[in-house]
Amino acid sequence: MKRYYQIISLILVFIVSCSTLKIPQTNPDIDQKDLFNHLSFLASDELKGRGTGTPEIDKASEYLAKYFKNLGLKPKGEDGYFQKFKVTTDLKLKENNSLFVKLNSQEINFTLKVDYQPTGFSGNGSVEGELVFAGYGIEAEDLGYNDYSDIDLKDKIALIMRYSPEGDKPDTKFGFKVQSNFKVSAAKNKGAKAVILFTGPNTVENDKLISLVPDPAAMNAGIPVVSINTEKAKEIFEKAGLDLLAIQKGIDSLQRPNSFKLQSSYAKVTVELEPVIKETRNVIAFLEGNDPQLKNEIVVIGAHYDHLGMGGRGSLASSKEPQVHNGADDNASGTSGVLELAEYFSARKNQLKRSLLFILFSGEELGLLGSKHFVDNPTVPINQIVAMINMDMIGRLNENRLTVYGTGTSPKWKPLLNKLNSDSSFKFNFIDGGFGPSDHSSFYSKNIPVLFFFTGTHQDYHKPSDDVDKINFAGMEKVLKLVSGVVTDLVSNPEKIEFTKVQGEAPQQGRRMNIRVYVGTIPDYSEQVEGFKIAGVNDGSPAEKAGLKAGDIIIKFGDKPVKNIYDYMYAMQGYKPGDKVDVVVLRNGQEVKVVIELGSR
């Protein structure tokens, strides 16, 4: 069967690519052969991983729009089936980028992209000053470790090692404090004018410069930040008469900091980066219901169709060389599921009371950008959307285990899902919260009931090996028959779909953050701003009680300025639950001061 699928896949890709996107014939029932046809094209090498802002994802969007048109669905974008928006996909090195270091009158030359390069979260600017070695740049008083306790970084340029005294292991006791952008926030708050990052010679990781790819959560640090290779870092210490390897081994073995100023040192760091902004688009189609009243209530069925392109940020491939990340499961599977449900319900449109809106989002991998853009710029009245069904990675059903997020966002969900699963075909894992790592979060932030279907992660996640031949098509068909049952109830049952706010839910911030205090802000990565923009606040949270609102941009927390999420995290350090903190936000361009009484996790 696998060999059959491989041959058919090649034939389909050839047909689609050579016939200006000829759409294959499909069956109006939910059918794994249809899923295979769609998925084989979307996850083909020809589409090069559907990276946001690439010609290949535009080709994918043409396919999706054409399929919707063939089904007779109404276009519901702003340009036919398309809703366009702009995203920052890359950073361009401008002319003024340089690094100069001198110790004891001995100069060290650096070649851009070979020995050093600015990081994707660097600020622009040119600064000069003395060098201070700040070890791993970690403050962890609770662990008896502080690289900053014996140094003065005021107006200095900090040399900081990546990772921690425990090496590059991901489960280090130092937690999120090993993240480079968090270290930069800490150094900046100590007065550093610029930061030079490097991998120490006692660390196992391959010696790679930090990527120039932008991070929506971290742009920009507010000061120049560059990374250099280990050999150049060793050369700096050698010119100062020091042995970097011996110093790092001492720190690692004793778990004791050893920070100091490099005598007779001078450095000049100049960074000039320009964001590369590209246009991408959501694909939106509408199927109107028949009931005179209920047709004004809309159920959204969505999935993201972008992936990682040729790798870069988000890739978990062992090699950092560009490779096609096909994204068969993530998320050609969910995208194919939306297409199949669109066909299924368009063939049964006479049975619909409520209306259906099918949305395929771009920019999910960059931070839920497409869904966030849609809920902020809806092409239908947002108050008419009564539920959102999201599918992200539904192609690896294993032992019938199915995770469903959002089951606490409406009292309707669990009874309905259990009823549809009365024969126990699925082993459900219900997660009540409406926030989570996919596009349903954007709808939940607008108080819309959500469900998110997910068959789980796997060893091919975000790797080039996420290929078509590993998809469980029979499992996909089974999941979609369940989802179609949910949607059938929503569009035919006149019972109101109640919304429930899930109490005490922690915001989704992309990474685990073991900060002691709780504020309850939900990050908004949809646009680059100077500060920490929030998409909303959790119900009953300290942030809500203080009056913070969606759209506020936190620019100061206590006495610390905030330019990005890592500054925000850093600023929380040292506080404990019950403390009251002055917080300054930008609201409609005006500074507003609020007082937040911090909660606990």
Secondary structure, DSSP 8 states (H G I E B T S, - for coil): -HHHHHHHHHHHHHHHHHTTS------SS--HHHHHHHHHHHTSGGGGGGBTTSHHHHHHHHHHHHHHHHHT-EE-SSBTTEEEEEEEEEEEE-S--EEEEEETTEEE---BTTTEEE-TT---EEEEE-EEE-TT--EEGGGTEETTTT---TT-EEEEESSBTTBT-TT-TTGGGGSHHHHHHHHHHTT-SEEEEE--TTS-S-------S--TTT---SS-EEEE-HHHHHHHHHHTT--HHHHHHHHHHHT----EE-TTEEEEEEE-EEEEEEEEEEEEEEE--SSTTGGGSEEEEEEE--B-TT--TT---S--S------IIIIIIHHHHHHHHHHHHHTTGGG-SSEEEEEEES-STTTSHHHHHHHHS-SS-GGGEEEEEEES--S--BTTEEEEE-TTS-TTHHHHHHHHTTT--SEEEEE--S--SSTHHHHHTTT--EEEEE----TTTTSTT--GGG--HHHHHHHHHHHHHHHHHHHH--S-------TT-----SS----SEE--EEE--SS--SSEEEEEE-TT-HHHHHT--TT-EEEEETTEE-SSHHHHHHHHTT--TT-EEEEEEEETTEEEEEEEE-EE-
